[in-house]
């Protein structure tokens, strides 16, 4: 059975903003390997539209960015949206009952399905479907933005902390 893991970069004051966190080469290498190891990714509409950047080749990319794009393109993506009518390559829309659809994904697959986006993660957490949280804590204070947690959570238990790259700590939590 697959495990649903919510993983995102976060500022010290609790916000997520993909434009505010530029990973150093070691952390970016970690993200390449992380994506390679995934069973697939689960997105809400906004995060999926942001990640579609990796669907097309960009002339300015370096070798690592091309490697990340190749890994990302190769993995299945499931998109939860009430407004999209179609999605790009290697992606499927999830429609209907969210709880049933995600339980079905978990039962049909092995490994890790990574969920991105605070609102979708919150909805899945309320349904008891998030198995693990990975916070990539950056030494940045944003003072505003979208919080990592979109609402209250029952207690979590710290199961690991790892230094990632030069300045980032990954905190891994599971529901109690």
Secondary structure, DSSP 8 states (H G I E B T S, - for coil): --EEEEEEEE-TTSEE-TTT----HHHHHHHHHHHHH-SEEEEEHHHHHHHGGGGS--TT--HHHHHHHHHHHHSEEEEE-SS-S---TTEEEE-S-HHHHHHHHHHH--SEEEEE-HHHHHHHHHTT---EEEEEE-S---SSSEESSSS----EEEEEEEEETTTEEEEEEEE-
